[in-house]
Amino acid sequence: MKTFTLILAAGALLVFGTTQSFARTTHAQPTKVVTVAMHDPGCHWFSTAGTFRKTLAVKGPVALLNLDEAALRIVGPAGVKRDAVGKKLLLGRGVYKITMVGQAPDDNTLKLSIT
């Protein structure tokens, strides 16, 4: 009986070790930070590599950092979200329309595409 238990335990260890060696590891993509900054004219812009843009396309996931002068209103696939000044908001795949809360009619409307 002891021999049978020993063989069964050895077999279980062999199967467990084999399945673990074939297991794939998945690496989560690092979250990229996209900054919305205050800059005139237009009030708010995406700030990337020292330039200011109204549209931006990136591979996700994205953390949207609000460095504007007021909260941002983000309209996307999951509905409407709000990003307070100095805070980050995580966004997944989709196309987002970004405006400032209480925005003047001549201020920029930003478009963020995340793939």
C-alpha positions as CSV (number, residue, x, y, z in Angstrom):
1,M,0.0,0.0,0.0
2,K,2.9,2.4,0.8
3,T,4.4,1.6,-2.6
4,F,1.2,2.4,-4.4
5,T,0.8,5.8,-2.5
6,L,4.5,6.6,-3.3
7,I,4.0,5.9,-7.0
8,L,0.8,7.9,-7.1
9,A,2.5,10.9,-5.4
10,A,5.4,10.7,-7.8
11,G,3.1,10.6,-10.8
12,A,1.2,13.6,-9.6
13,L,4.4,15.6,-9.1
14,L,5.5,14.5,-12.6
15,V,2.2,15.6,-14.2
16,F,2.2,18.9,-12.3
17,G,5.8,19.8,-13.2
18,T,5.2,19.0,-16.9
19,T,2.0,21.1,-17.1
20,Q,3.8,24.0,-15.4
21,S,6.7,23.9,-17.9
22,F,4.2,24.3,-20.8
23,A,2.2,27.1,-19.2
24,R,2.5,30.4,-21.1
25,T,3.1,33.6,-19.2
26,T,1.2,36.6,-20.3
27,H,2.8,40.0,-19.9
28,A,0.4,42.9,-19.3
29,Q,1.2,45.9,-21.5
30,P,2.6,48.8,-19.5
31,T,0.2,51.6,-18.9
32,K,1.1,54.7,-21.0
33,V,0.5,58.1,-19.5
34,V,-1.2,60.6,-21.8
35,T,-1.0,64.2,-20.6
36,V,-3.7,66.9,-21.2
37,A,-2.1,70.2,-20.5
38,M,-3.2,73.9,-20.4
39,H,-1.8,75.8,-23.4
40,D,-3.1,78.8,-25.3
41,P,-4.6,79.2,-27.8
42,G,-7.3,76.5,-27.5
43,C,-7.0,76.0,-23.7
44,H,-6.2,72.3,-23.5
45,W,-4.0,70.0,-25.7
46,F,-2.3,66.6,-25.6
47,S,1.2,67.3,-24.6
48,T,3.6,64.7,-26.3
49,A,7.3,65.0,-26.7
50,G,7.3,68.8,-26.3
51,T,4.5,69.4,-28.9
52,F,0.8,70.1,-28.5
53,R,-1.8,68.1,-30.5
54,K,-5.6,68.0,-30.7
55,T,-5.7,64.4,-31.8
56,L,-3.6,61.4,-30.6
57,A,-3.6,57.7,-31.4
58,V,-1.8,55.3,-29.0
59,K,-1.7,51.6,-28.1
60,G,-3.4,51.0,-24.7
61,P,-4.0,50.8,-21.9
62,V,-3.7,54.5,-21.1
63,A,-3.7,56.6,-17.9
64,L,-5.0,60.1,-18.8
65,L,-3.3,62.7,-16.7
66,N,-5.2,66.0,-16.4
67,L,-2.9,69.0,-16.0
68,D,-5.5,71.4,-17.4
69,E,-7.1,74.2,-15.4
70,A,-10.4,72.4,-14.8
71,A,-11.9,68.9,-14.7
72,L,-12.1,67.0,-18.0
73,R,-15.2,65.4,-19.5
74,I,-14.4,62.2,-21.3
75,V,-17.0,60.6,-23.6
76,G,-16.1,57.1,-24.8
77,P,-17.3,53.5,-25.2
78,A,-18.2,53.1,-21.5
79,G,-20.1,56.4,-21.3
80,V,-19.1,59.7,-19.8
81,K,-16.3,60.0,-17.2
82,R,-14.8,62.9,-15.3
83,D,-11.1,63.4,-14.7
84,A,-10.2,66.0,-11.9
85,V,-7.3,68.3,-12.1
86,G,-4.0,66.5,-11.2
87,K,-5.6,63.1,-11.3
88,K,-5.2,60.1,-13.6
89,L,-8.0,58.2,-15.2
90,L,-7.5,54.7,-16.7
91,L,-8.9,54.2,-20.2
92,G,-9.1,51.1,-22.4
93,R,-9.6,50.6,-26.1
94,G,-11.9,53.0,-28.0
95,V,-12.3,56.5,-29.3
96,Y,-12.7,59.2,-26.7
97,K,-13.9,62.8,-27.1
98,I,-12.4,65.1,-24.4
99,T,-13.6,68.5,-23.4
100,M,-13.2,70.7,-20.3
101,V,-16.1,71.0,-17.9
102,G,-17.7,74.4,-18.5
103,Q,-15.7,74.7,-21.7
104,A,-16.0,77.9,-23.8
105,P,-17.2,77.4,-27.4
106,D,-13.8,78.4,-28.9
107,D,-11.8,75.8,-26.8
108,N,-10.4,72.6,-28.3
109,T,-12.2,69.3,-28.4
110,L,-9.6,66.6,-28.1
111,K,-9.8,63.2,-29.8
112,L,-8.0,60.2,-28.3
113,S,-7.9,56.8,-30.1
114,I,-6.7,53.8,-28.1
115,T,-6.0,50.5,-29.8
